[in-house]
Each structure stands twice: as C-alpha cells, then as structure tokens.
Amino acid sequence: MSSTSVKTKIKTNASAISDMTNLLHNDRVSLKVSTPVSHELCDKYDDLSFPGGLKKGLDALDKSDPNAIGNAICFLEVNPYFHRSGYIKEEILTKLKKIKLTKDQSSRLRKVILNIVDNYYCREFRYYCKLAREIKTKEFIKDLEKRMESSDKDKAKRAKWMFEYIEK
C-alpha cells in the first residue's frame, strides 16, 4: 500500500475512533450509556488505531518489519488525534528509536520532529526528543538552532528543549 493510501486510512480511522468516542461520551453525559457503541469502540479500536491493527503493528515494529516502519512513520506524519493516540505515538517513537533506520526514513522523521517543534507541545514531546537524539544530523541541529532564535517564543522554547536533550 502506498504511503498516501496509508495516510488516508489513518485519517479515516482516526475520525471513526473520534466519532465513536464522542458518541460514547455524549451518551454518558446524558446518562444514556450506549453499551453497543462502547462494545463497538472496544472491538474496533485495535484495528482502527493503526494500519493492520495496533498489536500486530507494534509487534512487527519490534521485529524491524519494513512495512510496519513505513506505517509508523506515516502515522507520525499524519499525527492523528484520537483517544489514546498520544500513548500510541509514545510507543511508536520508543520502538523506532531502537531500529536501524534508512536515510530516507530518518529524513522523514526529522521533518516530523521539526513540525512538532514548530507547531505545538504534546504529551509525547520527550519521546520525540529521544528519537531526535538517535537520528540527528548537523543540518538538523542547525535547523533547531535557527528555531531557537524564533520570534515565536513557544517555538523557540521547544527548539531549546529538544536541542538540550539531544546535546545531553
């Protein structure tokens, strides 16, 4: 499956999880707990949360499966937001950190990391820092240094945090 197809599937699935989660939350708020929705979310979550299924995908990442690595990078590029997606990103980042990545894979991940630095702080930021330490290049360090001088104080702060973590 092409990376474009994988990214489209991730976006579609993330939307489906969010819809089911919102429906479940709204039902609970109105005290009409929807057992079928709750069961549907539980039953489909593994399949919807990661291409090919979360458990299978994470197990394949442990084995450095090229397909799983590609799916994981697509997942981080899409940066989906749904219930527990931050925890999934943490697991993916931890596993990718241990894998011998190709130059192309590392390059794609550095772009993802710089996008995170540029745009927002997230719960998994420290895990992005840990991965950045493993895939850094001189150019990447220069990119972080430029961002540390940004007039956007939040971006500058995130770049500084990442730079300091990499240089530990």
N, C-alpha and C positions, 0 to 999 in steps of 0.2 A: 504494500500500500504506500502511495506517495506521501511525503510529509504534509502536503496540502490537504490530502484526504484525512490523514490522521488528525491534523489540527481542526478540521471541520467537525470531525466526530467528537473530539474533546469538547469543543464549544457546545455542540448539540447536547451531549451527555451532561455537561455541567449545568446547562439550562434546565434539563429534565430533573436533575437532582434538586436544584434550587426550587423549581416549581413544586415538587413533591414535599420538600422541606417546608416551604411557605404554606402549603395547603395543610400540612400536619400541624404546624404552629398555629395557624388561624383557627383550625378546629379545636385545638386545645384551649386557646384563649376564649373561645365562645362556649367552652365546656362540652363540646360535641366531639369527643375524641374519636377520630376515624380509624378504627382498627384496620380496615382494608388498606388505607393509604399507608399506615405505619408498617404493615407487613410488606406492602409493595416496595416501599423505600428500602427496608432491610433486605429483601430478596434481590433487588436490582442494584443495590449500591456498589457491590464489588464489580459487577460488570460495567456499570456506567462510569465509575470513578477513574478508570484508567483503561486505555485501549487493550483489549484482550483479557481484561479482568485485573483487578488490583493485586490479588495474591499471586497470580501467575506472573504478572509483570514484574513485581518486586523479586520474586524467586528467580526469574530469568535475569534480572539485573545482577543478582548475586553471582550468577554464572557468566557474567560479561557478555550476554547474548546481544549481538549487534542490533537485532530488531528491537529488543527491549531498551537498549541505549538510545536508539533513534526515537522511540516512542516517549521515553523520559525527557529527552531534550525538547521534543515538540510540546510536551505537557508544560515544561517550564517556559517555553517561548509563548505559548498561549496564555499562561498564567491564569488558569481558571479560578474562579472564586465560588465556592460552594461549601456546604457543611463539611468540615474536617479537611478541606483542601490544603490548608497550611501544614497540617501534620503530614499529609502525603508528600508535599514538597520537601519537608524536612527529611523524610525517609529517602526520597529520591536523591537529594543532594548528598546525603551521607553515603549512599551506595555509589554514586558517581565519583565521589572523591577517592574511592578505593580502586577505581578502574583505570587501566591504561587507555586513555582516550586518543583518538586520532587528532591530527592538527585541525581538521575541519570541525570535528566535534568540540574541541576546546575553543575554537574561534567562535562557534555559535553560542557556547555557554558564556564566554566573556561578554558577548553582546547582551545576553540575558541579564547578566550581573550588572552591567553598566546601566541598563534600562531600570533596574531596581534602584540603583544609586540615584539615578536622575529623577525618579518619579515618586517614590514613597518608601517609608519604613514599613516593614511587615514582620510578623512574629518569627519568620524563618530567616531573617536577615543574617543572623550569626552563622547559619548554615551556608548561606551564600558566601560569606567571608571565608569559611573553612575551605570551600571548594575553590575560591579565588586564589587562595594560597597555593593550591596544587597546580593550577593552570595559568599562573601569572606569566606575563612576558614583559619585556622592557616597555613596549608600546602600551600595554595595559596599565602599567604603573604610571606612565606619563599621562594617560587619559584620566586616571584617578587624581593625579596632581593638578591637572587643569580644573577638574571639578571642585577641588578643594579651594580654589580661588573664585568660585562662582559667586555671583551676587545673590543667588538663591541660597540663603543661609541653611536651610534644611538639606539641600543637595550637598553643600559644602561639608556639613556635619557628617552626613552619611559617607561621603567620599573619604573623609578623615578617619572615621571609624574603620572603614574597610582597609585603608592604607595602613593604619596602625596594626590591624590584625594580621595583615599579610607580612608586615615587617617584623613581627614578634620573633 
